[in-house]
Amino acid sequence: MILDEDAATTATQEETRVLSGIGRHTQVKQVYGLAQQFIEMGNKRQASKLDQWLKDCKATGIAILQSLDPSINDV
């Protein structure tokens, strides 16, 4: 059982370190936030929020996000 607790502590420390690093990079932070929103929309089946999410992606100025096709709504 101690090994599991140590692994959990190590994972938590690693997550904290990674999230701290994300906070220092604006574009990474934006992508991470949008990815989390997308996951939440999918989990909660909130298709009605997809249009706004796509607009938010375009507003980031990040080319790959700006290139997302609005026809994704048709799927």
Legacy VTK file of the C-alpha trace (Angstrom):
# vtk DataFile Version 3.0
C-alpha trace
ASCII
DATASET POLYDATA
POINTS 75 float
0.000 0.000 0.000
2.874 2.395 0.716
4.052 2.039 -2.894
0.645 3.182 -4.136
0.724 6.227 -1.855
4.245 7.076 -3.019
3.181 6.756 -6.652
0.157 8.966 -6.022
2.324 11.579 -4.325
4.825 11.476 -7.181
2.031 11.832 -9.754
0.579 14.776 -7.865
3.978 16.443 -7.662
4.529 15.878 -11.385
1.073 17.260 -12.227
1.783 20.318 -10.087
5.117 20.853 -11.840
3.572 20.505 -15.302
0.646 22.788 -14.528
3.035 25.343 -13.090
4.987 25.267 -16.349
1.813 25.621 -18.379
0.928 28.786 -16.500
4.138 30.430 -17.709
3.353 29.985 -21.411
0.330 31.895 -22.648
-0.333 29.818 -25.760
0.084 26.511 -23.936
-2.259 27.782 -21.243
-4.838 28.757 -23.882
-4.642 25.382 -25.633
-4.836 23.531 -22.323
-7.886 25.537 -21.263
-9.653 24.980 -24.581
-8.848 21.271 -24.486
-10.340 21.045 -20.999
-13.462 22.875 -22.203
-13.774 20.507 -25.162
-13.474 17.454 -22.922
-16.106 18.865 -20.576
-18.455 19.615 -23.487
-18.072 16.041 -24.697
-18.526 14.486 -21.274
-21.624 16.569 -20.576
-22.898 16.299 -24.167
-23.108 20.075 -24.523
-23.089 20.406 -28.304
-24.784 23.790 -27.963
-21.496 25.235 -26.661
-19.467 24.130 -29.689
-20.021 27.299 -31.769
-18.702 29.518 -28.990
-15.799 27.147 -28.410
-14.841 27.378 -32.101
-15.037 31.194 -31.907
-12.788 31.090 -28.838
-10.321 28.906 -30.758
-10.205 31.381 -33.647
-9.689 34.288 -31.231
-6.495 32.767 -29.791
-4.325 33.685 -32.741
-2.928 30.129 -32.759
-2.910 28.913 -36.374
-3.852 25.292 -35.727
-6.832 26.349 -33.612
-7.871 29.009 -36.103
-7.947 26.368 -38.828
-10.601 24.229 -37.115
-13.421 23.736 -39.554
-16.865 24.981 -38.479
-18.367 21.999 -40.333
-17.368 19.970 -37.264
-20.920 20.838 -36.153
-22.252 18.592 -38.921
-20.732 15.426 -37.464
LINES 1 76
75 0 1 2 3 4 5 6 7 8 9 10 11 12 13 14 15 16 17 18 19 20 21 22 23 24 25 26 27 28 29 30 31 32 33 34 35 36 37 38 39 40 41 42 43 44 45 46 47 48 49 50 51 52 53 54 55 56 57 58 59 60 61 62 63 64 65 66 67 68 69 70 71 72 73 74
